[in-house]
Amino acid sequence: MSPAPARTPEQRADALARALQSRQERARLRQALRDRTISPVEVIRGAEENPLWASFRVLWLLESVPGIGPARAERIMERLGIARSRRLQGLGERQRAALIDQFGGAA
């Protein structure tokens, strides 16, 4: 593997700031799912337009929904044939449809 490219201190600081912003946005999304201010179906469908949502792991989505813990999330993903590391952007059409059906299909 090749070494990371040399970056100026400004470039490193900018990258760190962007990474922090992404983590904070993901945390807000998880909290919104927990608070039920946004539905999982909205996130799944919105992932096509929102790059941050597209990079959200399916496991994180499931675990953020009230009533679904780690064990249940794993069982759902196994039943739907979704890999543990899969992100929303990497879902196939059938997987996406099955995941939407899991939540009743209503936004």
Biopython code that builds the backbone (N, CA, C, O; Angstrom):
import numpy as np
from Bio.PDB.StructureBuilder import StructureBuilder

atoms = [
    (1, "MET", "N", (0.844, -1.162, 0.000)),
    (1, "MET", "CA", (0.000, 0.000, 0.000)),
    (1, "MET", "C", (0.894, 1.231, 0.000)),
    (1, "MET", "O", (1.891, 1.280, 0.721)),
    (2, "SER", "N", (0.545, 2.206, -0.793)),
    (2, "SER", "CA", (1.355, 3.419, -0.882)),
    (2, "SER", "C", (1.071, 4.321, 0.315)),
    (2, "SER", "O", (-0.024, 4.298, 0.876)),
    (3, "PRO", "N", (2.070, 5.117, 0.698)),
    (3, "PRO", "CA", (1.867, 6.012, 1.841)),
    (3, "PRO", "C", (0.863, 7.113, 1.507)),
    (3, "PRO", "O", (0.614, 7.418, 0.341)),
    (4, "ALA", "N", (0.302, 7.691, 2.542)),
    (4, "ALA", "CA", (-0.656, 8.784, 2.356)),
    (4, "ALA", "C", (0.053, 9.966, 1.708)),
    (4, "ALA", "O", (1.237, 10.191, 1.958)),
    (5, "PRO", "N", (-0.657, 10.717, 0.883)),
    (5, "PRO", "CA", (-0.023, 11.864, 0.233)),
    (5, "PRO", "C", (0.369, 12.922, 1.267)),
    (5, "PRO", "O", (-0.288, 13.096, 2.293)),
    (6, "ALA", "N", (1.450, 13.613, 0.962)),
    (6, "ALA", "CA", (1.900, 14.687, 1.848)),
    (6, "ALA", "C", (0.899, 15.834, 1.771)),
    (6, "ALA", "O", (0.500, 16.253, 0.685)),
    (7, "ARG", "N", (0.504, 16.329, 2.928)),
    (7, "ARG", "CA", (-0.471, 17.418, 2.969)),
    (7, "ARG", "C", (0.077, 18.554, 3.814)),
    (7, "ARG", "O", (0.860, 18.357, 4.743)),
    (8, "THR", "N", (-0.358, 19.726, 3.461)),
    (8, "THR", "CA", (0.036, 20.892, 4.242)),
    (8, "THR", "C", (-0.775, 20.896, 5.540)),
    (8, "THR", "O", (-1.814, 20.241, 5.618)),
    (9, "PRO", "N", (-0.318, 21.614, 6.542)),
    (9, "PRO", "CA", (-1.102, 21.700, 7.783)),
    (9, "PRO", "C", (-2.521, 22.229, 7.539)),
    (9, "PRO", "O", (-3.461, 21.810, 8.214)),
    (10, "GLU", "N", (-2.677, 23.139, 6.587)),
    (10, "GLU", "CA", (-4.003, 23.675, 6.276)),
    (10, "GLU", "C", (-4.901, 22.598, 5.677)),
    (10, "GLU", "O", (-6.084, 22.509, 6.004)),
    (11, "GLN", "N", (-4.325, 21.780, 4.794)),
    (11, "GLN", "CA", (-5.101, 20.700, 4.187)),
    (11, "GLN", "C", (-5.526, 19.678, 5.241)),
    (11, "GLN", "O", (-6.659, 19.196, 5.227)),
    (12, "ARG", "N", (-4.607, 19.353, 6.157)),
    (12, "ARG", "CA", (-4.945, 18.413, 7.233)),
    (12, "ARG", "C", (-6.051, 18.976, 8.119)),
    (12, "ARG", "O", (-6.990, 18.266, 8.477)),
    (13, "ALA", "N", (-5.936, 20.243, 8.466)),
    (13, "ALA", "CA", (-6.953, 20.878, 9.313)),
    (13, "ALA", "C", (-8.307, 20.893, 8.614)),
    (13, "ALA", "O", (-9.339, 20.655, 9.240)),
    (14, "ASP", "N", (-8.295, 21.174, 7.310)),
    (14, "ASP", "CA", (-9.545, 21.185, 6.545)),
    (14, "ASP", "C", (-10.172, 19.787, 6.507)),
    (14, "ASP", "O", (-11.384, 19.643, 6.669)),
    (15, "ALA", "N", (-9.350, 18.769, 6.294)),
    (15, "ALA", "CA", (-9.853, 17.392, 6.258)),
    (15, "ALA", "C", (-10.423, 16.988, 7.618)),
    (15, "ALA", "O", (-11.464, 16.336, 7.690)),
    (16, "LEU", "N", (-9.742, 17.375, 8.686)),
    (16, "LEU", "CA", (-10.237, 17.061, 10.026)),
    (16, "LEU", "C", (-11.570, 17.755, 10.302)),
    (16, "LEU", "O", (-12.466, 17.167, 10.907)),
    (17, "ALA", "N", (-11.698, 18.996, 9.860)),
    (17, "ALA", "CA", (-12.950, 19.736, 10.061)),
    (17, "ALA", "C", (-14.098, 19.090, 9.285)),
    (17, "ALA", "O", (-15.211, 18.980, 9.797)),
    (18, "ARG", "N", (-13.826, 18.664, 8.049)),
    (18, "ARG", "CA", (-14.869, 18.001, 7.255)),
    (18, "ARG", "C", (-15.273, 16.674, 7.887)),
    (18, "ARG", "O", (-16.456, 16.333, 7.922)),
    (19, "ALA", "N", (-14.282, 15.919, 8.392)),
    (19, "ALA", "CA", (-14.575, 14.637, 9.036)),
    (19, "ALA", "C", (-15.417, 14.845, 10.292)),
    (19, "ALA", "O", (-16.354, 14.089, 10.547)),
    (20, "LEU", "N", (-15.084, 15.863, 11.068)),
    (20, "LEU", "CA", (-15.854, 16.173, 12.269)),
    (20, "LEU", "C", (-17.291, 16.538, 11.911)),
    (20, "LEU", "O", (-18.230, 16.092, 12.569)),
    (21, "GLN", "N", (-17.459, 17.340, 10.879)),
    (21, "GLN", "CA", (-18.793, 17.744, 10.445)),
    (21, "GLN", "C", (-19.608, 16.521, 10.009)),
    (21, "GLN", "O", (-20.792, 16.417, 10.330)),
    (22, "SER", "N", (-18.981, 15.608, 9.285)),
    (22, "SER", "CA", (-19.683, 14.394, 8.844)),
    (22, "SER", "C", (-20.115, 13.548, 10.036)),
    (22, "SER", "O", (-21.237, 13.042, 10.065)),
    (23, "ARG", "N", (-19.233, 13.391, 11.019)),
    (23, "ARG", "CA", (-19.590, 12.612, 12.212)),
    (23, "ARG", "C", (-20.747, 13.257, 12.964)),
    (23, "ARG", "O", (-21.647, 12.567, 13.441)),
    (24, "GLN", "N", (-20.718, 14.578, 13.068)),
    (24, "GLN", "CA", (-21.800, 15.278, 13.762)),
    (24, "GLN", "C", (-23.124, 15.137, 13.015)),
    (24, "GLN", "O", (-24.173, 14.968, 13.637)),
    (25, "GLU", "N", (-23.079, 15.206, 11.685)),
    (25, "GLU", "CA", (-24.300, 15.040, 10.882)),
    (25, "GLU", "C", (-24.862, 13.629, 11.042)),
    (25, "GLU", "O", (-26.074, 13.452, 11.166)),
    (26, "ARG", "N", (-23.982, 12.624, 11.040)),
    (26, "ARG", "CA", (-24.449, 11.247, 11.242)),
    (26, "ARG", "C", (-25.066, 11.081, 12.632)),
    (26, "ARG", "O", (-26.076, 10.394, 12.787)),
    (27, "ALA", "N", (-24.462, 11.705, 13.634)),
    (27, "ALA", "CA", (-25.005, 11.626, 14.995)),
    (27, "ALA", "C", (-26.385, 12.285, 15.057)),
    (27, "ALA", "O", (-27.287, 11.769, 15.717)),
    (28, "ARG", "N", (-26.555, 13.417, 14.375)),
    (28, "ARG", "CA", (-27.864, 14.084, 14.347)),
    (28, "ARG", "C", (-28.904, 13.211, 13.649)),
    (28, "ARG", "O", (-30.059, 13.149, 14.072)),
    (29, "LEU", "N", (-28.487, 12.538, 12.577)),
    (29, "LEU", "CA", (-29.403, 11.651, 11.860)),
    (29, "LEU", "C", (-29.829, 10.490, 12.759)),
    (29, "LEU", "O", (-31.009, 10.140, 12.807)),
    (30, "ARG", "N", (-28.876, 9.897, 13.467)),
    (30, "ARG", "CA", (-29.211, 8.794, 14.377)),
    (30, "ARG", "C", (-30.175, 9.260, 15.464)),
    (30, "ARG", "O", (-31.108, 8.544, 15.826)),
    (31, "GLN", "N", (-29.940, 10.464, 15.980)),
    (31, "GLN", "CA", (-30.822, 10.989, 17.022)),
    (31, "GLN", "C", (-32.216, 11.265, 16.466)),
    (31, "GLN", "O", (-33.215, 11.005, 17.137)),
    (32, "ALA", "N", (-32.287, 11.782, 15.257)),
    (32, "ALA", "CA", (-33.590, 12.043, 14.630)),
    (32, "ALA", "C", (-34.358, 10.735, 14.421)),
    (32, "ALA", "O", (-35.579, 10.701, 14.575)),
    (33, "LEU", "N", (-33.655, 9.673, 14.076)),
    (33, "LEU", "CA", (-34.304, 8.369, 13.942)),
    (33, "LEU", "C", (-34.807, 7.885, 15.303)),
    (33, "LEU", "O", (-35.918, 7.364, 15.405)),
    (34, "ARG", "N", (-33.995, 8.056, 16.340)),
    (34, "ARG", "CA", (-34.407, 7.642, 17.687)),
    (34, "ARG", "C", (-35.619, 8.434, 18.166)),
    (34, "ARG", "O", (-36.525, 7.887, 18.796)),
    (35, "ASP", "N", (-35.622, 9.738, 17.857)),
    (35, "ASP", "CA", (-36.716, 10.614, 18.283)),
    (35, "ASP", "C", (-37.949, 10.492, 17.391)),
    (35, "ASP", "O", (-38.996, 11.073, 17.674)),
    (36, "ARG", "N", (-37.807, 9.732, 16.316)),
    (36, "ARG", "CA", (-38.877, 9.535, 15.331)),
    (36, "ARG", "C", (-39.283, 10.829, 14.629)),
    (36, "ARG", "O", (-40.430, 10.974, 14.206)),
    (37, "THR", "N", (-38.343, 11.767, 14.505)),
    (37, "THR", "CA", (-38.625, 12.980, 13.737)),
    (37, "THR", "C", (-38.386, 12.744, 12.254)),
    (37, "THR", "O", (-38.776, 13.553, 11.413)),
    (38, "ILE", "N", (-37.743, 11.629, 11.944)),
    (38, "ILE", "CA", (-37.566, 11.201, 10.552)),
    (38, "ILE", "C", (-37.739, 9.687, 10.539)),
    (38, "ILE", "O", (-37.323, 8.999, 11.471)),
    (39, "SER", "N", (-38.347, 9.182, 9.491)),
    (39, "SER", "CA", (-38.575, 7.735, 9.425)),
    (39, "SER", "C", (-37.415, 7.056, 8.696)),
    (39, "SER", "O", (-36.733, 7.684, 7.885)),
    (40, "PRO", "N", (-37.196, 5.780, 8.987)),
    (40, "PRO", "CA", (-36.153, 5.041, 8.278)),
    (40, "PRO", "C", (-36.405, 5.007, 6.766)),
    (40, "PRO", "O", (-35.464, 5.022, 5.973)),
    (41, "VAL", "N", (-37.675, 4.961, 6.381)),
    (41, "VAL", "CA", (-38.008, 4.926, 4.953)),
    (41, "VAL", "C", (-37.580, 6.225, 4.283)),
    (41, "VAL", "O", (-37.079, 6.205, 3.159)),
    (42, "GLU", "N", (-37.774, 7.360, 4.963)),
    (42, "GLU", "CA", (-37.332, 8.644, 4.414)),
    (42, "GLU", "C", (-35.824, 8.651, 4.193)),
    (42, "GLU", "O", (-35.338, 9.163, 3.185)),
    (43, "VAL", "N", (-35.090, 8.080, 5.141)),
    (43, "VAL", "CA", (-33.629, 8.035, 5.021)),
    (43, "VAL", "C", (-33.225, 7.131, 3.863)),
    (43, "VAL", "O", (-32.359, 7.489, 3.065)),
    (44, "ILE", "N", (-33.851, 5.961, 3.770)),
    (44, "ILE", "CA", (-33.515, 5.019, 2.693)),
    (44, "ILE", "C", (-33.783, 5.653, 1.329)),
    (44, "ILE", "O", (-32.947, 5.584, 0.428)),
    (45, "ARG", "N", (-34.945, 6.263, 1.190)),
    (45, "ARG", "CA", (-35.288, 6.896, -0.093)),
    (45, "ARG", "C", (-34.465, 8.152, -0.342)),
    (45, "ARG", "O", (-34.107, 8.438, -1.485)),
    (46, "GLY", "N", (-34.164, 8.900, 0.704)),
    (46, "GLY", "CA", (-33.402, 10.137, 0.560)),
    (46, "GLY", "C", (-31.928, 9.920, 0.298)),
    (46, "GLY", "O", (-31.220, 10.856, -0.073)),
    (47, "ALA", "N", (-31.451, 8.692, 0.487)),
    (47, "ALA", "CA", (-30.032, 8.401, 0.282)),
    (47, "ALA", "C", (-29.607, 8.601, -1.170)),
    (47, "ALA", "O", (-28.423, 8.788, -1.451)),
    (48, "GLU", "N", (-30.559, 8.562, -2.083)),
    (48, "GLU", "CA", (-30.219, 8.762, -3.495)),
    (48, "GLU", "C", (-29.797, 10.197, -3.772)),
    (48, "GLU", "O", (-28.994, 10.441, -4.673)),
    (49, "GLU", "N", (-30.330, 11.156, -3.004)),
    (49, "GLU", "CA", (-30.005, 12.568, -3.225)),
    (49, "GLU", "C", (-29.009, 13.116, -2.210)),
    (49, "GLU", "O", (-28.316, 14.093, -2.496)),
    (50, "ASN", "N", (-28.926, 12.511, -1.042)),
    (50, "ASN", "CA", (-28.098, 13.039, 0.035)),
    (50, "ASN", "C", (-26.861, 12.154, 0.219)),
    (50, "ASN", "O", (-26.984, 11.017, 0.673)),
    (51, "PRO", "N", (-25.675, 12.659, -0.126)),
    (51, "PRO", "CA", (-24.470, 11.831, -0.028)),
    (51, "PRO", "C", (-24.150, 11.390, 1.401)),
    (51, "PRO", "O", (-23.598, 10.308, 1.604)),
    (52, "LEU", "N", (-24.489, 12.210, 2.385)),
    (52, "LEU", "CA", (-24.233, 11.817, 3.769)),
    (52, "LEU", "C", (-25.111, 10.625, 4.141)),
    (52, "LEU", "O", (-24.634, 9.672, 4.757)),
    (53, "TRP", "N", (-26.384, 10.673, 3.771)),
    (53, "TRP", "CA", (-27.276, 9.556, 4.048)),
    (53, "TRP", "C", (-26.846, 8.323, 3.259)),
    (53, "TRP", "O", (-26.954, 7.202, 3.756)),
    (54, "ALA", "N", (-26.366, 8.516, 2.047)),
    (54, "ALA", "CA", (-25.937, 7.392, 1.214)),
    (54, "ALA", "C", (-24.782, 6.637, 1.864)),
    (54, "ALA", "O", (-24.665, 5.422, 1.705)),
    (55, "SER", "N", (-23.926, 7.356, 2.599)),
    (55, "SER", "CA", (-22.768, 6.716, 3.225)),
    (55, "SER", "C", (-23.101, 6.127, 4.600)),
    (55, "SER", "O", (-22.222, 5.579, 5.265)),
    (56, "PHE", "N", (-24.346, 6.236, 5.024)),
    (56, "PHE", "CA", (-24.794, 5.723, 6.319)),
    (56, "PHE", "C", (-24.891, 4.202, 6.252)),
    (56, "PHE", "O", (-25.488, 3.665, 5.318)),
    (57, "ARG", "N", (-24.322, 3.509, 7.213)),
    (57, "ARG", "CA", (-24.385, 2.047, 7.222)),
    (57, "ARG", "C", (-25.802, 1.572, 7.551)),
    (57, "ARG", "O", (-26.489, 2.168, 8.382)),
    (58, "VAL", "N", (-26.225, 0.507, 6.899)),
    (58, "VAL", "CA", (-27.556, -0.054, 7.139)),
    (58, "VAL", "C", (-27.677, -0.483, 8.604)),
    (58, "VAL", "O", (-28.728, -0.304, 9.220)),
    (59, "LEU", "N", (-26.612, -1.042, 9.151)),
    (59, "LEU", "CA", (-26.627, -1.469, 10.550)),
    (59, "LEU", "C", (-26.892, -0.285, 11.479)),
    (59, "LEU", "O", (-27.657, -0.409, 12.435)),
    (60, "TRP", "N", (-26.265, 0.862, 11.204)),
    (60, "TRP", "CA", (-26.491, 2.067, 12.017)),
    (60, "TRP", "C", (-27.948, 2.504, 11.911)),
    (60, "TRP", "O", (-28.565, 2.887, 12.905)),
    (61, "LEU", "N", (-28.486, 2.445, 10.708)),
    (61, "LEU", "CA", (-29.884, 2.829, 10.499)),
    (61, "LEU", "C", (-30.796, 1.957, 11.358)),
    (61, "LEU", "O", (-31.643, 2.467, 12.091)),
    (62, "LEU", "N", (-30.620, 0.654, 11.262)),
    (62, "LEU", "CA", (-31.479, -0.266, 12.003)),
    (62, "LEU", "C", (-31.337, -0.077, 13.509)),
    (62, "LEU", "O", (-32.337, -0.037, 14.226)),
    (63, "GLU", "N", (-30.106, 0.040, 13.992)),
    (63, "GLU", "CA", (-29.884, 0.175, 15.431)),
    (63, "GLU", "C", (-30.394, 1.505, 15.975)),
    (63, "GLU", "O", (-30.607, 1.634, 17.181)),
    (64, "SER", "N", (-30.591, 2.486, 15.116)),
    (64, "SER", "CA", (-31.086, 3.793, 15.550)),
    (64, "SER", "C", (-32.602, 3.829, 15.678)),
    (64, "SER", "O", (-33.155, 4.750, 16.277)),
    (65, "VAL", "N", (-33.263, 2.844, 15.124)),
    (65, "VAL", "CA", (-34.725, 2.790, 15.182)),
    (65, "VAL", "C", (-35.139, 2.254, 16.555)),
    (65, "VAL", "O", (-34.648, 1.208, 16.981)),
    (66, "PRO", "N", (-36.041, 2.964, 17.254)),
    (66, "PRO", "CA", (-36.504, 2.473, 18.556)),
    (66, "PRO", "C", (-37.079, 1.063, 18.438)),
    (66, "PRO", "O", (-37.861, 0.766, 17.535)),
    (67, "GLY", "N", (-36.673, 0.206, 19.368)),
    (67, "GLY", "CA", (-37.169, -1.165, 19.381)),
    (67, "GLY", "C", (-36.291, -2.149, 18.628)),
    (67, "GLY", "O", (-36.546, -3.353, 18.654)),
    (68, "ILE", "N", (-35.256, -1.648, 17.956)),
    (68, "ILE", "CA", (-34.343, -2.540, 17.241)),
    (68, "ILE", "C", (-32.955, -2.377, 17.849)),
    (68, "ILE", "O", (-32.331, -1.321, 17.738)),
    (69, "GLY", "N", (-32.489, -3.430, 18.486)),
    (69, "GLY", "CA", (-31.157, -3.430, 19.077)),
    (69, "GLY", "C", (-30.175, -4.133, 18.158)),
    (69, "GLY", "O", (-30.518, -4.506, 17.036)),
    (70, "PRO", "N", (-28.954, -4.313, 18.637)),
    (70, "PRO", "CA", (-27.931, -4.953, 17.800)),
    (70, "PRO", "C", (-28.299, -6.363, 17.333)),
    (70, "PRO", "O", (-28.090, -6.703, 16.168)),
    (71, "ALA", "N", (-28.844, -7.181, 18.230)),
    (71, "ALA", "CA", (-29.176, -8.561, 17.856)),
    (71, "ALA", "C", (-30.290, -8.599, 16.811)),
    (71, "ALA", "O", (-30.199, -9.328, 15.824)),
    (72, "ARG", "N", (-31.321, -7.822, 17.030)),
    (72, "ARG", "CA", (-32.437, -7.802, 16.071)),
    (72, "ARG", "C", (-31.983, -7.222, 14.736)),
    (72, "ARG", "O", (-32.396, -7.701, 13.680)),
    (73, "ALA", "N", (-31.140, -6.197, 14.776)),
    (73, "ALA", "CA", (-30.624, -5.602, 13.540)),
    (73, "ALA", "C", (-29.841, -6.637, 12.736)),
    (73, "ALA", "O", (-29.980, -6.721, 11.516)),
    (74, "GLU", "N", (-29.021, -7.420, 13.429)),
    (74, "GLU", "CA", (-28.249, -8.475, 12.753)),
    (74, "GLU", "C", (-29.182, -9.498, 12.104)),
    (74, "GLU", "O", (-28.953, -9.914, 10.968)),
    (75, "ARG", "N", (-30.230, -9.903, 12.822)),
    (75, "ARG", "CA", (-31.177, -10.887, 12.272)),
    (75, "ARG", "C", (-31.895, -10.340, 11.046)),
    (75, "ARG", "O", (-32.079, -11.054, 10.061)),
    (76, "ILE", "N", (-32.300, -9.078, 11.104)),
    (76, "ILE", "CA", (-32.988, -8.461, 9.965)),
    (76, "ILE", "C", (-32.062, -8.439, 8.755)),
    (76, "ILE", "O", (-32.465, -8.799, 7.649)),
    (77, "MET", "N", (-30.819, -8.015, 8.972)),
    (77, "MET", "CA", (-29.879, -7.927, 7.857)),
    (77, "MET", "C", (-29.594, -9.305, 7.268)),
    (77, "MET", "O", (-29.498, -9.454, 6.050)),
    (78, "GLU", "N", (-29.460, -10.302, 8.121)),
    (78, "GLU", "CA", (-29.214, -11.660, 7.637)),
    (78, "GLU", "C", (-30.404, -12.165, 6.825)),
    (78, "GLU", "O", (-30.232, -12.766, 5.764)),
    (79, "ARG", "N", (-31.614, -11.916, 7.331)),
    (79, "ARG", "CA", (-32.825, -12.368, 6.629)),
    (79, "ARG", "C", (-32.966, -11.692, 5.270)),
    (79, "ARG", "O", (-33.429, -12.308, 4.310)),
    (80, "LEU", "N", (-32.563, -10.411, 5.191)),
    (80, "LEU", "CA", (-32.686, -9.668, 3.935)),
    (80, "LEU", "C", (-31.477, -9.849, 3.018)),
    (80, "LEU", "O", (-31.473, -9.347, 1.894)),
    (81, "GLY", "N", (-30.463, -10.556, 3.486)),
    (81, "GLY", "CA", (-29.280, -10.789, 2.661)),
    (81, "GLY", "C", (-28.415, -9.547, 2.492)),
    (81, "GLY", "O", (-27.854, -9.315, 1.421)),
    (82, "ILE", "N", (-28.308, -8.752, 3.553)),
    (82, "ILE", "CA", (-27.514, -7.527, 3.512)),
    (82, "ILE", "C", (-26.273, -7.736, 4.369)),
    (82, "ILE", "O", (-26.375, -8.127, 5.531)),
    (83, "ALA", "N", (-25.107, -7.476, 3.798)),
    (83, "ALA", "CA", (-23.847, -7.626, 4.522)),
    (83, "ALA", "C", (-23.773, -6.631, 5.671)),
    (83, "ALA", "O", (-24.328, -5.535, 5.594)),
    (84, "ARG", "N", (-23.088, -7.020, 6.730)),
    (84, "ARG", "CA", (-22.979, -6.191, 7.937)),
    (84, "ARG", "C", (-22.363, -4.822, 7.653)),
    (84, "ARG", "O", (-22.725, -3.839, 8.300)),
    (85, "SER", "N", (-21.456, -4.748, 6.712)),
    (85, "SER", "CA", (-20.743, -3.496, 6.425)),
    (85, "SER", "C", (-21.398, -2.663, 5.319)),
    (85, "SER", "O", (-20.866, -1.619, 4.940)),
    (86, "ARG", "N", (-22.525, -3.102, 4.808)),
    (86, "ARG", "CA", (-23.171, -2.431, 3.672)),
    (86, "ARG", "C", (-23.658, -1.038, 4.055)),
    (86, "ARG", "O", (-24.187, -0.818, 5.144)),
    (87, "ARG", "N", (-23.462, -0.108, 3.129)),
    (87, "ARG", "CA", (-23.974, 1.254, 3.290)),
    (87, "ARG", "C", (-25.220, 1.400, 2.424)),
    (87, "ARG", "O", (-25.444, 0.605, 1.511)),
    (88, "LEU", "N", (-26.024, 2.410, 2.708)),
    (88, "LEU", "CA", (-27.273, 2.586, 1.958)),
    (88, "LEU", "C", (-27.016, 2.715, 0.463)),
    (88, "LEU", "O", (-27.795, 2.207, -0.343)),
    (89, "GLN", "N", (-25.925, 3.394, 0.081)),
    (89, "GLN", "CA", (-25.639, 3.578, -1.343)),
    (89, "GLN", "C", (-25.312, 2.263, -2.038)),
    (89, "GLN", "O", (-25.416, 2.173, -3.262)),
    (90, "GLY", "N", (-24.921, 1.249, -1.286)),
    (90, "GLY", "CA", (-24.531, -0.019, -1.880)),
    (90, "GLY", "C", (-25.637, -1.054, -1.939)),
    (90, "GLY", "O", (-25.395, -2.190, -2.346)),
    (91, "LEU", "N", (-26.839, -0.686, -1.542)),
    (91, "LEU", "CA", (-27.946, -1.639, -1.578)),
    (91, "LEU", "C", (-28.444, -1.843, -2.998)),
    (91, "LEU", "O", (-28.515, -0.898, -3.784)),
    (92, "GLY", "N", (-28.788, -3.080, -3.321)),
    (92, "GLY", "CA", (-29.427, -3.361, -4.594)),
    (92, "GLY", "C", (-30.901, -2.995, -4.515)),
    (92, "GLY", "O", (-31.421, -2.721, -3.433)),
    (93, "GLU", "N", (-31.566, -2.992, -5.649)),
    (93, "GLU", "CA", (-32.987, -2.621, -5.685)),
    (93, "GLU", "C", (-33.835, -3.533, -4.803)),
    (93, "GLU", "O", (-34.701, -3.061, -4.067)),
    (94, "ARG", "N", (-33.586, -4.834, -4.877)),
    (94, "ARG", "CA", (-34.370, -5.782, -4.071)),
    (94, "ARG", "C", (-34.100, -5.592, -2.583)),
    (94, "ARG", "O", (-35.020, -5.648, -1.767)),
    (95, "GLN", "N", (-32.840, -5.369, -2.235)),
    (95, "GLN", "CA", (-32.505, -5.146, -0.830)),
    (95, "GLN", "C", (-33.162, -3.865, -0.321)),
    (95, "GLN", "O", (-33.708, -3.836, 0.782)),
    (96, "ARG", "N", (-33.106, -2.812, -1.129)),
    (96, "ARG", "CA", (-33.717, -1.534, -0.747)),
    (96, "ARG", "C", (-35.227, -1.713, -0.551)),
    (96, "ARG", "O", (-35.794, -1.236, 0.432)),
    (97, "ALA", "N", (-35.867, -2.405, -1.497)),
    (97, "ALA", "CA", (-37.314, -2.633, -1.401)),
    (97, "ALA", "C", (-37.650, -3.478, -0.172)),
    (97, "ALA", "O", (-38.631, -3.202, 0.518)),
    (98, "ALA", "N", (-36.847, -4.500, 0.102)),
    (98, "ALA", "CA", (-37.093, -5.351, 1.269)),
    (98, "ALA", "C", (-36.911, -4.570, 2.564)),
    (98, "ALA", "O", (-37.653, -4.773, 3.526)),
    (99, "LEU", "N", (-35.935, -3.687, 2.589)),
    (99, "LEU", "CA", (-35.699, -2.870, 3.778)),
    (99, "LEU", "C", (-36.848, -1.886, 3.996)),
    (99, "LEU", "O", (-37.277, -1.667, 5.129)),
    (100, "ILE", "N", (-37.338, -1.302, 2.919)),
    (100, "ILE", "CA", (-38.494, -0.398, 3.020)),
    (100, "ILE", "C", (-39.717, -1.173, 3.503)),
    (100, "ILE", "O", (-40.473, -0.679, 4.340)),
    (101, "ASP", "N", (-39.916, -2.380, 2.985)),
    (101, "ASP", "CA", (-41.039, -3.218, 3.429)),
    (101, "ASP", "C", (-40.924, -3.563, 4.914)),
    (101, "ASP", "O", (-41.935, -3.702, 5.602)),
    (102, "GLN", "N", (-39.703, -3.700, 5.401)),
    (102, "GLN", "CA", (-39.465, -3.992, 6.813)),
    (102, "GLN", "C", (-40.111, -2.933, 7.710)),
    (102, "GLN", "O", (-40.562, -3.230, 8.816)),
    (103, "PHE", "N", (-40.149, -1.690, 7.212)),
    (103, "PHE", "CA", (-40.695, -0.581, 7.993)),
    (103, "PHE", "C", (-42.095, -0.182, 7.544)),
    (103, "PHE", "O", (-42.562, 0.909, 7.870)),
    (104, "GLY", "N", (-42.750, -1.032, 6.818)),
    (104, "GLY", "CA", (-44.124, -0.766, 6.413)),
    (104, "GLY", "C", (-44.251, 0.030, 5.136)),
    (104, "GLY", "O", (-45.365, 0.251, 4.662)),
    (105, "GLY", "N", (-43.141, 0.468, 4.565)),
    (105, "GLY", "CA", (-43.166, 1.160, 3.281)),
    (105, "GLY", "C", (-43.725, 2.557, 3.304)),
    (105, "GLY", "O", (-43.790, 3.201, 2.257)),
    (106, "ALA", "N", (-44.129, 3.052, 4.448)),
    (106, "ALA", "CA", (-44.693, 4.408, 4.512)),
    (106, "ALA", "C", (-43.647, 5.378, 5.037)),
    (106, "ALA", "O", (-42.906, 5.072, 5.971)),
    (107, "ALA", "N", (-43.602, 6.546, 4.424)),
    (107, "ALA", "CA", (-42.619, 7.544, 4.853)),
    (107, "ALA", "C", (-43.144, 8.421, 5.941)),
    (107, "ALA", "O", (-42.437, 9.312, 6.411)),
]
sb = StructureBuilder()
sb.init_structure("model")
sb.init_model(0)
sb.init_chain("A")
sb.init_seg("    ")
for serial, (resi, resn, name, xyz) in enumerate(atoms, 1):
    if name == "N":
        sb.init_residue(resn, " ", resi, " ")
    sb.init_atom(name, np.array(xyz, "f"), 0.0, 1.0, " ", f" {name:<3s}", serial, name[0])
structure = sb.get_structure()
